[in-house]
């Protein structure tokens, strides 16, 4: 309905002191989940391309590329301040995702 596909997510759960199952961390945020546009998804996959991501996955891929594919180095690079263009692009994608969930949605 919102034009998004949730391609991957994580749930962190635990038990409270009464043994009840509880959620321990964020759910369905751009940091814990990978959202992509439904439009163009199939074509991207068929062409061997990555669908446009509205989560931190795109940032992870940029940093892995900057590190020449070295995941350890990519994590080290993420400790340094990011270039402003990457910060702006990340912010823009997060805002875009928020708008897709919130705009015209009377439930939110």
C-alpha positions as CSV (number, residue, x, y, z in Angstrom):
1,X,0.0,0.0,0.0
2,X,2.9,2.4,0.8
3,X,5.0,1.3,-2.2
4,X,7.7,-0.3,0.0
5,X,9.1,-3.8,0.4
6,X,10.6,-4.8,3.8
7,X,13.4,-7.1,2.5
8,X,15.1,-7.7,5.9
9,X,14.6,-6.8,9.5
10,X,15.7,-7.9,13.0
11,X,13.8,-8.2,16.2
12,X,15.6,-8.1,19.6
13,X,13.5,-9.7,22.2
14,X,13.9,-11.0,25.8
15,X,12.0,-11.9,28.9
16,X,11.0,-9.5,31.6
17,X,11.2,-10.4,35.3
18,X,7.8,-12.2,35.0
19,X,8.9,-14.3,32.0
20,X,6.9,-12.3,29.5
21,X,8.3,-11.9,26.0
22,X,9.2,-8.2,25.4
23,X,10.8,-6.2,22.6
24,X,14.2,-4.9,23.6
25,X,15.0,-2.6,20.8
26,X,13.6,-0.6,17.9
27,X,11.3,-2.2,15.4
28,X,11.0,-1.5,11.6
29,X,13.3,1.6,11.6
30,X,15.8,2.3,8.9
31,X,18.5,1.2,11.3
32,X,17.0,-2.2,12.1
33,X,15.3,-3.0,8.7
34,X,15.9,-2.7,5.0
35,X,13.2,-1.0,3.1
36,X,13.3,-0.6,-0.7
37,X,10.9,0.9,-3.2
38,X,8.4,-1.6,-4.6
39,X,8.5,0.3,-7.9
40,X,11.6,-0.8,-9.8
41,X,12.5,-3.7,-7.4
42,X,11.8,-6.5,-9.8
43,X,13.8,-4.8,-12.7
44,X,16.7,-4.1,-10.4
45,X,16.9,-7.7,-9.2
46,X,16.6,-9.0,-12.8
47,X,19.4,-6.7,-13.9
48,X,21.6,-7.8,-11.0
49,X,21.4,-4.4,-9.4
50,X,20.7,-3.3,-5.9
51,X,17.2,-1.9,-5.4
52,X,17.1,1.7,-4.1
53,X,17.4,1.4,-0.4
54,X,15.7,3.7,2.2
55,X,17.7,2.4,5.1
56,X,21.3,2.4,6.3
57,X,22.1,-0.4,3.8
58,X,23.0,2.1,1.2
59,X,25.4,3.8,3.6
60,X,26.9,0.4,4.5
61,X,27.5,-0.3,0.7
62,X,29.2,3.1,0.2
63,X,31.6,2.4,3.1
64,X,32.4,-1.1,1.9
65,X,33.2,0.3,-1.5
66,X,35.4,3.0,0.0
67,X,37.2,0.2,1.9
68,X,37.7,-1.9,-1.2
69,X,35.4,-4.6,0.0
70,X,37.2,-5.0,3.4
71,X,34.4,-5.2,6.0
72,X,36.7,-4.6,8.9
73,X,38.1,-1.4,7.3
74,X,34.6,-0.3,6.4
75,X,33.6,-0.4,10.1
76,X,36.7,1.6,11.0
77,X,35.9,4.2,8.4
78,X,32.4,4.6,9.9
79,X,34.0,5.8,13.1
80,X,35.3,8.9,11.3
81,X,33.1,11.9,10.4
82,X,31.3,11.2,7.2
83,X,31.5,13.6,4.2
84,X,28.6,16.0,4.1
85,X,27.2,14.7,0.8
86,X,26.9,11.2,2.4
87,X,25.2,12.7,5.5
88,X,22.8,14.6,3.3
89,X,21.9,11.6,1.2
90,X,21.3,9.5,4.3
91,X,19.1,12.1,5.8
92,X,17.2,12.5,2.6
93,X,16.5,8.8,2.3
94,X,15.3,8.6,6.0
95,X,13.0,11.6,5.4
96,X,11.7,10.0,2.2
97,X,10.9,6.8,4.2
98,X,9.2,8.7,6.9
99,X,7.1,10.6,4.4
100,X,6.0,7.3,2.8
101,X,4.8,6.0,6.1
102,X,3.2,9.2,7.4
103,X,1.9,11.3,4.5
104,X,-1.9,10.8,4.0
105,X,-2.0,8.2,6.8
106,X,-4.7,9.1,9.3
107,X,-3.6,6.4,11.6
108,X,-0.2,8.1,12.3
